[in-house]
Amino acid sequence: MTLLWILLLPLLGTLVPVLTANWRRSACAMATAVPPAFALMILLYYGSAVFAGESLRYTLGWIPLLGLDISIRLDGLAFLFSLLILGIGLLIILYARYYLSEQDSMPRFYAYLMLFMTAMMGIVLSNNVLQLWLFWELTSISSFLLISYWWHKSEARRGARMALTVTGAGGLCLLAALLLLGQITGSYDLDVILASGAVIQQHGWYPLVLVLFLLGCFTKSAQFPFHFWLPNAMAAPTPVSAYLHSATMVKAGIFLLARFYPAMAGTDLWFLLVSMTGLTTLLVGAYLALFKHDLKGLLAYSTISHLGLITLLFGMGTDLAAVAGVFHIINHATFKASLFMAAGIIDHESGSRDMRKLNGLWHFMPITATLAMVAAAAMAGVPLLNGFLSKEMFFVETLQQHLLGSLSWIIPVLATVAGIFSVAYSTRFIHDVFFNGKPKGLTKTPHEPPRYMRMPVEVLVVLCILVGVAPGYIVGDLLHAASFAVLGTEVPEYSLAIWHGFNVALLMSIVALAGGALIYINRKHLFDFQNTLPGVDAITTFESIMKVLVKHCQQLYSWLDNGSLQRYLVFLLMGVVVLAGLPLLQLDTLFGGRPELPVDAVNATGAAMLLISAFATVVFHRQRVVALLMISVVGLMVSIAFTRFSAPDLALTQLSVEVVTIILLMLALFFLPHKTPKQSSPTRVIRDIGLASMVGVVIGSISYAIMTRPFSTISDFFLANSKTGGGGTNVVNVILVDFRGFDTFGEIAVLGIASLGIFKLLTRIPVFKPSSDGEGRPWALERHPVLLATVSQSLLPLALMVSVFIFFRGHNLPGGGFIAGLVTAVALILQYIAHGVEWVKSRMNIEYQRVVAVGLMVALVTGVASWLFNKPFLTSWFDYFDIPLLGKVELASAIAFDAGVYITVVGSTMLILASLGKMTTSHRPVHTESI
Amino acid sequence: MESLLAGCIGFLTACGVFLLLRGRTFPVVVGLTMLSYAVNLFLFSSGRLTLQGAAVLGTTDNYADPLPQALVLTAIVIGFAMTAYLVILAIRARADLGNDHVDGKLPGNESSRKESR
């Protein structure tokens, strides 16, 4: 649990600057620093355990079925990165306090910064790859917020968008890779994935997974050709550049390379992709850095180059190269963060970052100059500084590799070339800024920064020197623990000494130093040459590409989504045909072996009537009343089919629903046109017929295939237990009210909701009363025919009696709540039709929405009542009683539940029809009150 | 018999789908009703066809499968609720929009289509 606090504290820290926004600036900064400081203390507390080779874990179950847990793992690598994130983060908080001006909103900046810190901590501590990805995306988002911190500047907004697009796209690739990894290994647990390296690399998906994974890493770590977003992200405030774009976020991609090293590395494909990308990035970054006049631009390209160097090391595939990579992560973070902060100080105190204006600053800020020079020297790889050590290891490893077969000698040569340029741009940074004459055209006179603004730089520079002089003492344990975590096996022997004797690597260093100096001295020629090359404006190119992309997407979108529902339906139905039809193609024969029943004359006649009436419905669909009559025949035939095939309950239900539906559609025709205009083009009709036939063929075939296949059903359970467990012999009804009572409860709830929705839709509807039918004939004068009125009145008690009968016998014989409810509703509707709304209302003033509610409550209470007897919801109970006159009578709680169903069905049906019917009567109430 | 019923189901589906693809609301409602017949028959037939075998205990020794029947019974009632809702939506749409096209506007009006997107 304590482990979790390392992650939770920065998260809580996001709120601190917001809550202390009204405090003085220093107090706010100090309060913000408290949570990460505590997190750092907890981290250091675990240090000894981690250095001893343990990896600590903490898991909090969340959705175990989906493999989603909040899972934390602290091993050497995570420890190293956490140390960098929290340690440099604290220095950045201090630095930003002085860097931000009075006009900048400090709480907002700190809140974003802490959010970013949380995200980074989440990446390095995650032991679940989906959780890792979540934090990975959070870094993209928080980085977007931080880059666009000065959102009033156009370059900040554009840079932020670009960074988000590139890293976000990479994040999606990474998600795909992680999901595929989860599929291959069967787990999203990092431990499992790291342990199944062999399985992953032999899997057929490995090349795909690797490419997607590397796309994620390379976009985040600004590897060529995705490096262009990093220089444009320099529009961010300098603390952000120092923190995100040198020390932490751009290392996240590297971190993933290191983290998944045991699972993904070791194949030729890995070597090829990773090392070549790293090498290209190393060279391109180092070369371009030299020509940047902007201080931060130079540092940005230098960062790209160093990230390429680390990538190259991880791509070499030897254990020692990986150790060197880890070591360079530490060293680069220290010297590059301090250089960025120094650049920020220079910008802050002299008003410019342009190296053509900044000259001779040594006289104005000697201390800062010294610090910057030491850090730059470390960047160049000067002995006695940390950069020298890891660069030396890098050179040694380039000599050891055999990546390109007999051409492998190219790599050390190119590495030396990159080293030469690295020395050249470092020299330029030192010489152009601090010496080389006097400042030109600065708006203010440069001076030393406030004492505490310089302190973070001092701390980091001291570390550079300490590591450079006594590497074994300072970082030995850390490096060993982190390398152990990366490799997953014992760390090979290596020596962290300054002096390894005269060897080729030392020679390469010397060549680099000398060559760099030479290039810097003759830089004018190189600059002239570079100026003749056509310049590429990354941001404009990027934005024009994005514009084209968006345009094409919009075209595709408007083709797919042109606002026509018919078109969407066509797409959906095509999907149905394809998805349901393809499996049928693989079936040898539709017939499944179950003998067919013989066709007799009754069945044939019924089927013929069904087909004819369905066809007539389609043919006459423009004449809506005719179509309605035809489809009622279809419904009738369907209910006869139910009777024929031993489903009396269904037949009764279908019959009564049929009546209600046709009345409803008749009513609807009062408000809708009676004819459908001919609008579809012939081709469209043909297309629709074709599509409809295909769907029909597919569905019919599936139906036939199912019906002719032998099957085993779970219904034997219901048949066996219906009487003994449910107390009824009508199994269908017992299933409805007992076995699957909860389903039925849900269904009557849906029914009730639908009717209430209809009630609501019909209130305040714009009133229009057609005074005649579609062909201009006036409505019949006799509103309520006497014959109908008389008959319906005498029918009512009879119908009600029938419904009561159907209701009660339902448990044992065909019938039940649904059917009885529909019969009652039909009988009541008949009164409305015969006498009109007003007449019924004066005799039976019921608010049907209340009836619906009562019905649902009855069903609910019946279900809840079983709790009183310590039984689960809707447990049924029944017993037999001797009642005088009636004899032996069965009483079951299911009857009460069925009564709830009955009341709900009556209420809903009446609510629907009465609401609509009320509007058709010309004796409309003057004001639209509720029924 | 099975082939005949399967043919009927297929035909009802085809008719229902064709009507669903029409542009005015009322044929769509009719099509949906037709499609629900087909769906109900389809679900019901998945319990296989049985003659003289209503699932009432003690009446026969070859019971029809009661489970699809129970499912279809509620499906019929819910289907009614859905049809009703759709019809009322159609009425409301016509009252509010002045036409009964499923898109809420008559086709062939390219400019209004673009605006509404």
HADDOCK unambig.tbl for C-alpha pairs under 7 A between the chains (distance, minus, plus):
assign (segid A and resid 563 and name CA) (segid B and resid 113 and name CA) 7.00 0.50 0.50
assign (segid A and resid 563 and name CA) (segid B and resid 117 and name CA) 6.67 0.50 0.50
assign (segid A and resid 564 and name CA) (segid B and resid 103 and name CA) 6.05 0.50 0.50
assign (segid A and resid 565 and name CA) (segid B and resid 102 and name CA) 6.90 0.50 0.50
assign (segid A and resid 565 and name CA) (segid B and resid 103 and name CA) 6.19 0.50 0.50
assign (segid A and resid 566 and name CA) (segid B and resid 21 and name CA) 5.74 0.50 0.50
assign (segid A and resid 566 and name CA) (segid B and resid 23 and name CA) 6.93 0.50 0.50
assign (segid A and resid 596 and name CA) (segid B and resid 1 and name CA) 6.04 0.50 0.50
assign (segid A and resid 596 and name CA) (segid B and resid 2 and name CA) 5.90 0.50 0.50
assign (segid A and resid 597 and name CA) (segid B and resid 1 and name CA) 5.11 0.50 0.50
assign (segid A and resid 597 and name CA) (segid B and resid 2 and name CA) 6.75 0.50 0.50
assign (segid A and resid 598 and name CA) (segid B and resid 1 and name CA) 5.64 0.50 0.50
assign (segid A and resid 599 and name CA) (segid B and resid 1 and name CA) 4.98 0.50 0.50
assign (segid A and resid 607 and name CA) (segid B and resid 8 and name CA) 6.90 0.50 0.50
assign (segid A and resid 611 and name CA) (segid B and resid 8 and name CA) 6.61 0.50 0.50
assign (segid A and resid 614 and name CA) (segid B and resid 12 and name CA) 6.60 0.50 0.50
assign (segid A and resid 614 and name CA) (segid B and resid 15 and name CA) 6.84 0.50 0.50
assign (segid A and resid 618 and name CA) (segid B and resid 15 and name CA) 6.39 0.50 0.50
assign (segid A and resid 618 and name CA) (segid B and resid 19 and name CA) 6.89 0.50 0.50
assign (segid A and resid 621 and name CA) (segid B and resid 27 and name CA) 6.39 0.50 0.50
assign (segid A and resid 644 and name CA) (segid B and resid 51 and name CA) 6.75 0.50 0.50
assign (segid A and resid 645 and name CA) (segid B and resid 49 and name CA) 5.97 0.50 0.50
assign (segid A and resid 645 and name CA) (segid B and resid 50 and name CA) 5.44 0.50 0.50
assign (segid A and resid 645 and name CA) (segid B and resid 51 and name CA) 5.18 0.50 0.50
assign (segid A and resid 646 and name CA) (segid B and resid 50 and name CA) 6.22 0.50 0.50
assign (segid A and resid 646 and name CA) (segid B and resid 51 and name CA) 5.78 0.50 0.50
assign (segid A and resid 646 and name CA) (segid B and resid 52 and name CA) 5.65 0.50 0.50
assign (segid A and resid 646 and name CA) (segid B and resid 53 and name CA) 5.18 0.50 0.50
assign (segid A and resid 646 and name CA) (segid B and resid 54 and name CA) 4.37 0.50 0.50
assign (segid A and resid 646 and name CA) (segid B and resid 64 and name CA) 6.42 0.50 0.50
assign (segid A and resid 647 and name CA) (segid B and resid 54 and name CA) 5.77 0.50 0.50
assign (segid A and resid 647 and name CA) (segid B and resid 69 and name CA) 6.80 0.50 0.50
assign (segid A and resid 648 and name CA) (segid B and resid 54 and name CA) 6.86 0.50 0.50
assign (segid A and resid 650 and name CA) (segid B and resid 69 and name CA) 6.67 0.50 0.50
assign (segid A and resid 650 and name CA) (segid B and resid 73 and name CA) 5.61 0.50 0.50
assign (segid A and resid 653 and name CA) (segid B and resid 73 and name CA) 6.78 0.50 0.50
assign (segid A and resid 654 and name CA) (segid B and resid 76 and name CA) 6.72 0.50 0.50
assign (segid A and resid 657 and name CA) (segid B and resid 77 and name CA) 7.00 0.50 0.50
assign (segid A and resid 657 and name CA) (segid B and resid 80 and name CA) 6.87 0.50 0.50
assign (segid A and resid 661 and name CA) (segid B and resid 80 and name CA) 6.65 0.50 0.50
assign (segid A and resid 668 and name CA) (segid B and resid 87 and name CA) 6.78 0.50 0.50
assign (segid A and resid 668 and name CA) (segid B and resid 91 and name CA) 7.00 0.50 0.50
assign (segid A and resid 671 and name CA) (segid B and resid 91 and name CA) 6.36 0.50 0.50
assign (segid A and resid 672 and name CA) (segid B and resid 91 and name CA) 6.70 0.50 0.50
assign (segid A and resid 688 and name CA) (segid B and resid 18 and name CA) 5.94 0.50 0.50
assign (segid A and resid 688 and name CA) (segid B and resid 21 and name CA) 6.82 0.50 0.50
assign (segid A and resid 689 and name CA) (segid B and resid 18 and name CA) 6.19 0.50 0.50
assign (segid A and resid 692 and name CA) (segid B and resid 14 and name CA) 4.55 0.50 0.50
assign (segid A and resid 692 and name CA) (segid B and resid 15 and name CA) 6.98 0.50 0.50
assign (segid A and resid 692 and name CA) (segid B and resid 17 and name CA) 5.26 0.50 0.50
assign (segid A and resid 692 and name CA) (segid B and resid 18 and name CA) 5.27 0.50 0.50
assign (segid A and resid 693 and name CA) (segid B and resid 14 and name CA) 5.19 0.50 0.50
assign (segid A and resid 695 and name CA) (segid B and resid 14 and name CA) 6.24 0.50 0.50
assign (segid A and resid 696 and name CA) (segid B and resid 10 and name CA) 4.20 0.50 0.50
assign (segid A and resid 696 and name CA) (segid B and resid 11 and name CA) 5.81 0.50 0.50
assign (segid A and resid 696 and name CA) (segid B and resid 13 and name CA) 5.05 0.50 0.50
assign (segid A and resid 696 and name CA) (segid B and resid 14 and name CA) 4.37 0.50 0.50
assign (segid A and resid 697 and name CA) (segid B and resid 10 and name CA) 5.70 0.50 0.50
assign (segid A and resid 699 and name CA) (segid B and resid 10 and name CA) 5.63 0.50 0.50
assign (segid A and resid 700 and name CA) (segid B and resid 6 and name CA) 4.92 0.50 0.50
assign (segid A and resid 700 and name CA) (segid B and resid 7 and name CA) 5.72 0.50 0.50
assign (segid A and resid 700 and name CA) (segid B and resid 9 and name CA) 5.69 0.50 0.50
assign (segid A and resid 700 and name CA) (segid B and resid 10 and name CA) 3.94 0.50 0.50
assign (segid A and resid 701 and name CA) (segid B and resid 6 and name CA) 6.92 0.50 0.50
assign (segid A and resid 703 and name CA) (segid B and resid 6 and name CA) 5.58 0.50 0.50
assign (segid A and resid 703 and name CA) (segid B and resid 42 and name CA) 6.29 0.50 0.50
assign (segid A and resid 704 and name CA) (segid B and resid 2 and name CA) 6.50 0.50 0.50
assign (segid A and resid 704 and name CA) (segid B and resid 3 and name CA) 6.09 0.50 0.50
assign (segid A and resid 704 and name CA) (segid B and resid 6 and name CA) 5.15 0.50 0.50
assign (segid A and resid 706 and name CA) (segid B and resid 46 and name CA) 6.22 0.50 0.50
assign (segid A and resid 707 and name CA) (segid B and resid 2 and name CA) 6.56 0.50 0.50
assign (segid A and resid 707 and name CA) (segid B and resid 45 and name CA) 6.43 0.50 0.50
assign (segid A and resid 707 and name CA) (segid B and resid 46 and name CA) 6.04 0.50 0.50
assign (segid A and resid 707 and name CA) (segid B and resid 48 and name CA) 5.27 0.50 0.50
assign (segid A and resid 715 and name CA) (segid B and resid 65 and name CA) 6.21 0.50 0.50
assign (segid A and resid 715 and name CA) (segid B and resid 66 and name CA) 6.57 0.50 0.50
assign (segid A and resid 715 and name CA) (segid B and resid 67 and name CA) 6.07 0.50 0.50
assign (segid A and resid 729 and name CA) (segid B and resid 56 and name CA) 5.36 0.50 0.50
assign (segid A and resid 729 and name CA) (segid B and resid 57 and name CA) 4.83 0.50 0.50
assign (segid A and resid 730 and name CA) (segid B and resid 55 and name CA) 6.30 0.50 0.50
assign (segid A and resid 730 and name CA) (segid B and resid 56 and name CA) 4.45 0.50 0.50
assign (segid A and resid 730 and name CA) (segid B and resid 57 and name CA) 6.46 0.50 0.50
assign (segid A and resid 731 and name CA) (segid B and resid 55 and name CA) 5.76 0.50 0.50
assign (segid A and resid 731 and name CA) (segid B and resid 56 and name CA) 6.00 0.50 0.50
assign (segid A and resid 731 and name CA) (segid B and resid 66 and name CA) 6.35 0.50 0.50
assign (segid A and resid 732 and name CA) (segid B and resid 55 and name CA) 6.85 0.50 0.50
assign (segid A and resid 732 and name CA) (segid B and resid 66 and name CA) 5.28 0.50 0.50
assign (segid A and resid 732 and name CA) (segid B and resid 67 and name CA) 6.86 0.50 0.50
assign (segid A and resid 732 and name CA) (segid B and resid 69 and name CA) 6.55 0.50 0.50
assign (segid A and resid 732 and name CA) (segid B and resid 70 and name CA) 5.22 0.50 0.50
assign (segid A and resid 735 and name CA) (segid B and resid 70 and name CA) 6.63 0.50 0.50
assign (segid A and resid 736 and name CA) (segid B and resid 70 and name CA) 6.16 0.50 0.50
assign (segid A and resid 751 and name CA) (segid B and resid 78 and name CA) 6.17 0.50 0.50
assign (segid A and resid 751 and name CA) (segid B and resid 81 and name CA) 5.86 0.50 0.50
assign (segid A and resid 754 and name CA) (segid B and resid 81 and name CA) 6.05 0.50 0.50
assign (segid A and resid 754 and name CA) (segid B and resid 85 and name CA) 6.40 0.50 0.50
assign (segid A and resid 758 and name CA) (segid B and resid 85 and name CA) 5.90 0.50 0.50
assign (segid A and resid 758 and name CA) (segid B and resid 88 and name CA) 6.42 0.50 0.50
assign (segid A and resid 765 and name CA) (segid B and resid 92 and name CA) 6.67 0.50 0.50
assign (segid A and resid 766 and name CA) (segid B and resid 95 and name CA) 5.97 0.50 0.50
assign (segid A and resid 766 and name CA) (segid B and resid 96 and name CA) 6.74 0.50 0.50
assign (segid A and resid 813 and name CA) (segid B and resid 56 and name CA) 6.38 0.50 0.50
